[in-house]
Amino acid sequence: MSTTSAASGSKKPVVLILAIIGVLAIIVGILYMVGATPAFLNIGSHVHNKGGGHLIRGAVAIVVGLGLGVFAFIQNKKS
């Protein structure tokens, strides 16, 4: 077994976890944009401003999800 195959085998779980978190972030971002977020994601948001910032939070979540997806894709291509 060479060192390159051992190193690429250890990256697979990390790539899978990054991809799953990226997809979940995109889903949460879409839920924020639509305004259908579950109650556990709105903790503390009712204190400062009622309903404000959902578009910003949604956009940030989608950008983070896409960034994680691209990073996972690049890491998968390297192996």
Secondary structure, 3 states (H helix, E strand, C coil): CCHHHHHHHHHHHHHHHHHHHHHHHHHHHHHHHHCCCCHHHCCCHHHHCCCCCHHHHHHHHHHHHHHHHHHHHHHHHHC
